[in-house]
Amino acid sequence: FSGDNIDLGAKNRFDYLSEARLLPLTPSSGQLLTTVQR
């Protein structure tokens, strides 16, 4: 993986964790990816 991809992944994870407080957690990885892409 390139440095850019790693940074993007970290940012997406941070964004998801921030939104997790407002959105219900789901067992579907597809739902998680959709949330991150928002």
Backbone atoms as SQL, in Angstrom:
CREATE TABLE atoms (id INTEGER PRIMARY KEY, chain TEXT, resi INTEGER, resn TEXT, atom TEXT, x REAL, y REAL, z REAL);
INSERT INTO atoms VALUES
  (1, 'A', 1, 'PHE', 'N', 0.847, -1.202, 0.000),
  (2, 'A', 1, 'PHE', 'CA', 0.000, 0.000, 0.000),
  (3, 'A', 1, 'PHE', 'C', 0.878, 1.245, 0.000),
  (4, 'A', 2, 'SER', 'N', 0.373, 2.291, -0.618),
  (5, 'A', 2, 'SER', 'CA', 1.124, 3.545, -0.657),
  (6, 'A', 2, 'SER', 'C', 0.800, 4.364, 0.584),
  (7, 'A', 3, 'GLY', 'N', 1.628, 5.340, 0.876),
  (8, 'A', 3, 'GLY', 'CA', 1.391, 6.190, 2.043),
  (9, 'A', 3, 'GLY', 'C', 0.042, 6.878, 1.949),
  (10, 'A', 4, 'ASP', 'N', -0.346, 7.294, 0.736),
  (11, 'A', 4, 'ASP', 'CA', -1.626, 7.989, 0.569),
  (12, 'A', 4, 'ASP', 'C', -2.781, 7.084, 0.977),
  (13, 'A', 5, 'ASN', 'N', -2.728, 5.821, 0.561),
  (14, 'A', 5, 'ASN', 'CA', -3.806, 4.895, 0.898),
  (15, 'A', 5, 'ASN', 'C', -3.894, 4.685, 2.410),
  (16, 'A', 6, 'ILE', 'N', -2.741, 4.592, 3.053),
  (17, 'A', 6, 'ILE', 'CA', -2.726, 4.392, 4.504),
  (18, 'A', 6, 'ILE', 'C', -3.338, 5.609, 5.199),
  (19, 'A', 7, 'ASP', 'N', -2.952, 6.804, 4.759),
  (20, 'A', 7, 'ASP', 'CA', -3.483, 8.026, 5.370),
  (21, 'A', 7, 'ASP', 'C', -4.989, 8.100, 5.169),
  (22, 'A', 8, 'LEU', 'N', -5.444, 7.773, 3.967),
  (23, 'A', 8, 'LEU', 'CA', -6.875, 7.824, 3.663),
  (24, 'A', 8, 'LEU', 'C', -7.632, 6.840, 4.543),
  (25, 'A', 9, 'GLY', 'N', -7.075, 5.653, 4.700),
  (26, 'A', 9, 'GLY', 'CA', -7.719, 4.649, 5.537),
  (27, 'A', 9, 'GLY', 'C', -7.834, 5.134, 6.979),
  (28, 'A', 10, 'ALA', 'N', -6.781, 5.756, 7.481),
  (29, 'A', 10, 'ALA', 'CA', -6.801, 6.263, 8.854),
  (30, 'A', 10, 'ALA', 'C', -7.851, 7.351, 8.996),
  (31, 'A', 11, 'LYS', 'N', -7.931, 8.237, 8.003),
  (32, 'A', 11, 'LYS', 'CA', -8.911, 9.328, 8.052),
  (33, 'A', 11, 'LYS', 'C', -10.328, 8.763, 8.017),
  (34, 'A', 12, 'ASN', 'N', -10.567, 7.801, 7.121),
  (35, 'A', 12, 'ASN', 'CA', -11.903, 7.207, 7.022),
  (36, 'A', 12, 'ASN', 'C', -12.289, 6.547, 8.339),
  (37, 'A', 13, 'ARG', 'N', -11.321, 5.860, 8.947),
  (38, 'A', 13, 'ARG', 'CA', -11.603, 5.182, 10.215),
  (39, 'A', 13, 'ARG', 'C', -11.954, 6.221, 11.282),
  (40, 'A', 14, 'PHE', 'N', -11.205, 7.319, 11.314),
  (41, 'A', 14, 'PHE', 'CA', -11.465, 8.373, 12.298),
  (42, 'A', 14, 'PHE', 'C', -12.849, 8.973, 12.074),
  (43, 'A', 15, 'ASP', 'N', -13.177, 9.255, 10.797),
  (44, 'A', 15, 'ASP', 'CA', -14.487, 9.826, 10.466),
  (45, 'A', 15, 'ASP', 'C', -15.598, 8.873, 10.894),
  (46, 'A', 16, 'TYR', 'N', -15.409, 7.579, 10.627),
  (47, 'A', 16, 'TYR', 'CA', -16.442, 6.604, 10.985),
  (48, 'A', 16, 'TYR', 'C', -16.632, 6.566, 12.502),
  (49, 'A', 17, 'LEU', 'N', -15.528, 6.538, 13.237),
  (50, 'A', 17, 'LEU', 'CA', -15.623, 6.485, 14.694),
  (51, 'A', 17, 'LEU', 'C', -16.331, 7.725, 15.217),
  (52, 'A', 18, 'SER', 'N', -16.100, 8.871, 14.585),
  (53, 'A', 18, 'SER', 'CA', -16.741, 10.119, 15.005),
  (54, 'A', 18, 'SER', 'C', -18.245, 10.039, 14.771),
  (55, 'A', 19, 'GLU', 'N', -18.652, 9.486, 13.622),
  (56, 'A', 19, 'GLU', 'CA', -20.075, 9.388, 13.289),
  (57, 'A', 19, 'GLU', 'C', -20.751, 8.242, 14.030),
  (58, 'A', 20, 'ALA', 'N', -19.958, 7.276, 14.495),
  (59, 'A', 20, 'ALA', 'CA', -20.520, 6.098, 15.160),
  (60, 'A', 20, 'ALA', 'C', -21.392, 6.503, 16.344),
  (61, 'A', 21, 'ARG', 'N', -21.086, 7.633, 16.961),
  (62, 'A', 21, 'ARG', 'CA', -21.869, 8.073, 18.117),
  (63, 'A', 21, 'ARG', 'C', -23.283, 8.475, 17.699),
  (64, 'A', 22, 'LEU', 'N', -23.423, 8.913, 16.437),
  (65, 'A', 22, 'LEU', 'CA', -24.734, 9.357, 15.961),
  (66, 'A', 22, 'LEU', 'C', -25.473, 8.266, 15.199),
  (67, 'A', 23, 'LEU', 'N', -24.723, 7.297, 14.683),
  (68, 'A', 23, 'LEU', 'CA', -25.349, 6.241, 13.881),
  (69, 'A', 23, 'LEU', 'C', -25.277, 4.896, 14.599),
  (70, 'A', 24, 'PRO', 'N', -26.319, 4.086, 14.472),
  (71, 'A', 24, 'PRO', 'CA', -26.342, 2.762, 15.091),
  (72, 'A', 24, 'PRO', 'C', -25.328, 1.826, 14.428),
  (73, 'A', 25, 'LEU', 'N', -24.682, 1.001, 15.222),
  (74, 'A', 25, 'LEU', 'CA', -23.705, 0.064, 14.675),
  (75, 'A', 25, 'LEU', 'C', -24.421, -1.108, 14.012),
  (76, 'A', 26, 'THR', 'N', -23.882, -1.560, 12.889),
  (77, 'A', 26, 'THR', 'CA', -24.493, -2.690, 12.188),
  (78, 'A', 26, 'THR', 'C', -23.432, -3.744, 11.906),
  (79, 'A', 27, 'PRO', 'N', -23.816, -5.014, 11.864),
  (80, 'A', 27, 'PRO', 'CA', -22.882, -6.101, 11.600),
  (81, 'A', 27, 'PRO', 'C', -22.491, -6.190, 10.133),
  (82, 'A', 28, 'SER', 'N', -23.142, -5.385, 9.288),
  (83, 'A', 28, 'SER', 'CA', -22.872, -5.458, 7.852),
  (84, 'A', 28, 'SER', 'C', -21.718, -4.552, 7.464),
  (85, 'A', 29, 'SER', 'N', -20.648, -5.135, 6.919),
  (86, 'A', 29, 'SER', 'CA', -19.501, -4.333, 6.493),
  (87, 'A', 29, 'SER', 'C', -19.924, -3.372, 5.387),
  (88, 'A', 30, 'GLY', 'N', -20.902, -3.772, 4.596),
  (89, 'A', 30, 'GLY', 'CA', -21.391, -2.909, 3.518),
  (90, 'A', 30, 'GLY', 'C', -21.958, -1.616, 4.089),
  (91, 'A', 31, 'GLN', 'N', -22.676, -1.732, 5.191),
  (92, 'A', 31, 'GLN', 'CA', -23.245, -0.549, 5.833),
  (93, 'A', 31, 'GLN', 'C', -22.128, 0.348, 6.352),
  (94, 'A', 32, 'LEU', 'N', -21.091, -0.259, 6.912),
  (95, 'A', 32, 'LEU', 'CA', -19.976, 0.522, 7.450),
  (96, 'A', 32, 'LEU', 'C', -19.291, 1.296, 6.333),
  (97, 'A', 33, 'LEU', 'N', -19.063, 0.613, 5.206),
  (98, 'A', 33, 'LEU', 'CA', -18.405, 1.276, 4.080),
  (99, 'A', 33, 'LEU', 'C', -19.253, 2.433, 3.572),
  (100, 'A', 34, 'THR', 'N', -20.561, 2.226, 3.518),
  (101, 'A', 34, 'THR', 'CA', -21.456, 3.285, 3.044),
  (102, 'A', 34, 'THR', 'C', -21.357, 4.494, 3.960),
  (103, 'A', 35, 'THR', 'N', -21.295, 4.240, 5.259),
  (104, 'A', 35, 'THR', 'CA', -21.208, 5.335, 6.228),
  (105, 'A', 35, 'THR', 'C', -19.916, 6.121, 6.029),
  (106, 'A', 36, 'VAL', 'N', -18.827, 5.395, 5.833),
  (107, 'A', 36, 'VAL', 'CA', -17.527, 6.045, 5.661),
  (108, 'A', 36, 'VAL', 'C', -17.504, 6.902, 4.403),
  (109, 'A', 37, 'GLN', 'N', -18.135, 6.423, 3.344),
  (110, 'A', 37, 'GLN', 'CA', -18.110, 7.148, 2.077),
  (111, 'A', 37, 'GLN', 'C', -18.942, 8.424, 2.126),
  (112, 'A', 38, 'ARG', 'N', -19.848, 8.560, 3.092),
  (113, 'A', 38, 'ARG', 'CA', -20.707, 9.746, 3.159),
  (114, 'A', 38, 'ARG', 'C', -19.920, 11.031, 3.273);
